[in-house]
């Protein structure tokens, strides 16, 4: 279980996502962005705006199942929505908020092998799957993103 907490404000998240966008600028132009739903939606919007990218696709991978008691349990990942316009990913930027264990990242990488994959935050178990990450944290850190802080 997580032993450290990293609360992230909206302002900090916005600044972090823009900093990640700036690091990608010289590698573009990109044909589009693929946001990994749901966590990648907010950073993808920020990167799309910063990099002047108008084509924004989504891919959804479900790795948690809801049990009868309302608790979520990690299961086999399954693709719930494909990013059809992205093809094999060539010229696209995959964006997520966090790569943790790498479960979702492995699935999306297999779907879009030619895309560049970037995350705002990363933990060691999944870090190698991302081409670029702004901030690395320890595996036991729980990042509390602004939309989760209710």
C-alpha positions in Angstrom: 0.0 0.0 0.0 1.1 3.6 -0.6 3.1 5.1 2.2 3.6 8.5 0.7 1.1 11.0 -0.7 1.7 13.6 -3.3 -1.2 16.0 -3.6 -1.2 17.9 -6.9 -3.1 21.1 -7.3 -4.8 22.1 -10.6 -2.2 24.9 -11.1 0.7 22.5 -10.6 -0.8 19.9 -12.8 -1.4 22.4 -15.6 2.2 23.7 -15.2 3.5 20.1 -15.3 1.5 19.2 -18.4 2.7 22.3 -20.2 6.3 21.5 -19.3 5.8 18.0 -20.7 4.4 19.6 -23.9 7.4 21.9 -24.3 9.7 18.8 -24.1 7.8 17.3 -27.1 7.8 20.4 -29.2 11.1 19.8 -31.0 10.0 16.2 -31.8 6.9 17.3 -33.7 4.9 18.2 -35.5 2.5 15.4 -34.5 -0.5 14.3 -36.5 -2.6 13.9 -33.4 -2.8 12.9 -29.7 -4.2 9.8 -28.2 -5.4 10.3 -24.6 -5.6 7.2 -22.4 -9.0 7.5 -20.9 -9.7 8.6 -18.2 -6.5 9.9 -16.6 -4.9 11.1 -19.8 -7.9 13.2 -20.9 -6.8 16.3 -18.9 -3.1 16.3 -19.8 -4.0 15.5 -23.4 -6.1 18.6 -23.7 -3.3 20.7 -22.3 -0.7 19.2 -24.6 -3.0 19.5 -27.6 -3.5 23.2 -26.9 0.2 23.8 -26.2 1.3 22.0 -29.3 -1.5 23.3 -31.5 -2.8 19.7 -32.2 -6.4 19.5 -33.3 -6.8 15.8 -33.7 -7.4 14.2 -30.3 -8.4 10.5 -30.1 -9.0 8.4 -27.0 -8.2 4.8 -26.1 -9.8 3.1 -23.1 -8.3 0.1 -21.3 -10.2 -1.3 -18.4 -8.1 -3.2 -15.9 -10.3 -2.9 -12.8 -13.5 -4.8 -12.2 -16.2 -3.6 -9.8 -17.0 -6.2 -7.2 -20.5 -6.6 -5.6 -19.4 -4.6 -2.5 -18.4 -1.7 -4.6 -14.6 -2.3 -4.3 -12.5 -2.4 -7.4 -10.3 -5.4 -8.1 -7.4 -5.6 -10.6 -8.3 -8.0 -13.4 -7.2 -8.7 -17.0 -6.9 -5.6 -19.0 -9.3 -5.3 -21.9 -9.7 -2.6 -24.6 -13.0 -0.8 -24.2 -12.4 1.8 -27.0 -9.8 2.0 -29.8 -8.2 5.1 -31.2 -9.3 4.3 -34.8 -7.9 7.3 -36.6 -4.4 6.7 -35.1 -3.7 3.6 -37.1 -0.4 2.1 -35.8 0.4 5.3 -34.0 2.8 6.8 -36.5 3.0 10.6 -36.0 0.8 10.4 -32.8 1.6 11.2 -29.2 0.0 9.0 -26.5 -0.6 10.9 -23.3 -1.4 9.7 -19.8 -1.4 11.2 -16.4 0.6 8.4 -14.8 2.3 5.2 -15.6 2.2 3.0 -12.5 2.6 -0.7 -13.0 2.6 -0.5 -16.8 -0.5 -2.7 -17.3 -2.4 -0.1 -19.3 0.8 1.2 -21.0 1.7 -2.3 -22.3 -1.7 -2.7 -23.9 -1.7 0.7 -25.6 1.9 0.3 -26.8 0.9 -2.9 -28.5 -2.1 -1.2 -30.2 0.0 1.9 -31.3 3.6 0.6 -31.6 4.8 3.6 -33.6 3.5 6.4 -31.3 5.5 8.3 -28.8 4.2 7.7 -25.3 4.5 10.4 -22.6 3.2 10.7 -19.1 3.2 13.5 -16.6 4.2 11.2 -13.7 5.8 7.7 -13.5 6.5 5.0 -11.0 9.5 2.7 -11.4 7.5 -0.4 -12.4 6.1 1.3 -15.5 8.7 4.0 -16.2 10.5 2.1 -19.0 7.4 1.9 -21.1 7.2 5.7 -21.5 9.4 7.6 -23.9 9.2 10.7 -21.7 8.0 11.5 -18.2 8.1 14.8 -16.4 8.2 13.6 -12.8 9.3 10.3 -11.4 8.1 9.1 -7.9 8.6 6.1 -5.8 6.4 3.0 -6.3 4.8 3.5 -2.9 3.7 7.1 -3.6 0.1 7.8 -4.1 -0.4 10.8 -6.4 -3.6 12.6 -5.6 -4.6 14.4 -8.8 -6.8 17.5 -8.6 -9.9 15.7 -10.0 -9.5 13.0 -7.3 -9.2 15.4 -4.4 -12.9 15.5 -3.4 
